[in-house]
Amino acid sequence: MVTKIVSNPPDTSNLGEIQAEVVHITEPLELLSGQRLLDHVLCVETYGQLNKNKSNAVLICHALTGSHHAAGWHAGDKKPGWWDSIIGPGKSIDTEQFFVVSPSNIGTCHGSTGPLSINPKTNSAWGPNFPKLHISDWTASQRMLMDHYKIKCWAAVVGGSLGGMQAMHWSVAYPSRLLSAIVIASAMKLSAQNIAFNEIARRAIKEDPDFLKGYYHENKKKPLKGLALARMIGHVTYLSDLSMAEKFGRELRNGDFLDEKSESVEFKIESYLNYQGDKFAYEFDANSYILLTKMLDYFDLALEYNNEPSTAFELASCKFLVLTFSSDWRFPPERSREITKALITAGRDVTHAEISSSQGHDAFLLPNSRYQKIFSTFLQRIASNVNY
Amino acid sequence: MEKILDSILPWIQSNSRVLDLACGDGSLLEKIQKVRQINGYGLEIDEKSIIECIGKGINVIEQDLDTGLSNFADNCFDSIIICEALQEMRHPNLLLSEMLRVGRECIITFPNFGHWSARCQLFFLGKMPVTRQLSYQWYETPNIHFFTYRDFKMLCEAQNIRILHYYCIAEAYPDVYLKKIFPNLFTQTAVFHLSL
């Protein structure tokens, strides 16, 4: 067994080694479900310096399986944070200008209060009994985190996919507390097809014999097979046909079609998906996955506004940047055009661009010169309006 | 640009909603915004121009005008502007009717192909005109529909479009004087203000 030691991260990231902090929020959080968290903790990473006026802060809203580790390196890791191509000195979200706040939200499984935390009433892990969550619970918790840093107004609230939903919700729920919202590869609500994929993933988890109705933790088990399968389904929908063809094609990992003795022929895409699924199953919590996919399904920005999204956006006052990627079929460009249409109808300031990419939904996480240029130009403009 | 701005400014109300089609680097919208407090948006397809708009803080939407304006509701803008770009569209007449559906009023400016210098080049030299307004060679021009001041007036009549105002821009002499008598011959850039 050869252990690969990566001691020096590549030069592309100058943030270097990052340590998360744990913020204890003592203000009770009333959840939309009617339940209440008396207190909760959030694992947070911050990058850059908060200025004297506390006006240069940017909130990062992570997506379904994201975490607080958005940029920089953790000791011993082979990969930087999930948005390291976007956040850092001189990058699109420039940490020399902005103070970037990146929390893991409640209900996740990376250290913030969630199904793996102890329920103070029962003194055992919440497990499947963790309260049902809505996007508004996340933004309410993030608003408390904002108060913790004594930030009055975010320069920008930024997110892709589920993160974009949070950014939109921020603009409507707390209009005076952000200057701009950057909504990337997102939608105002999921389509039936999207909900269908989430339900297949949930069923894969629930049908795993080790799931035990969510009480696997107490029984020292983990529904690894179900969770891996759920991730494999999700992963396919994050890529595009073209990006899979480019990356894997029909290349073989094992076996040979011409060798009659060869019993198993394995395509590269098969081994890749299996590897990704298994890796995810070890790292993620099944109850969290069910909780968060439900949260995605439930989100509907316009539901409280007579199903008229422009009525919702009339409450907003910030500037919007809406970005979408041509080959994204999970959150297709049409969904982003709907957001922009509603914003224009509401008379809000909005810039909209469709980035040409073959990378599918995952494109929002990957480097792309046009994407990064638009992102940084917009934020530079915001920075020029920030009172230093 | 200054002449065009001067001619269209009186037609744009303060606090109105303005959509600029093929807005380029956003400088026209920026200038209108300085004089009138408008809620303005630009549509553009060129990547470099979009970045320039963002840098200026202009609301810019990436959109191909040849796919129409179906994403905009009826009458959702007070004014829709298209400056020097109608001749680049695949279906100018369809776009014009879309503009009149989405906006209460439309402002159109275009290079007049009937200008005497263009006519002379075609008549005496037998070659496609290259003028200050039409500055491209035939093989590289983005202009795919050439039309004259008179052609445009006839289109408006045929489609029952009301011409609220029009303005003929001519900068050279003797065009400045003669444009009033023979507008189709001496107008370099025509500016029309239309509604249904």
Interface residues (C-beta under 8 A of the other chain):
Chain A: R337 T340 K341 I344 T345 G347 D349 V350 T351 H352 A353 E354 R370 K373 I374 T377 F378 Q380 R381
Chain B: R17 N39 Y41 E47 I50 I51 C53 I54 G55 G57 N59 V60 I61 E62 Q63 N71 F72 A73 C76
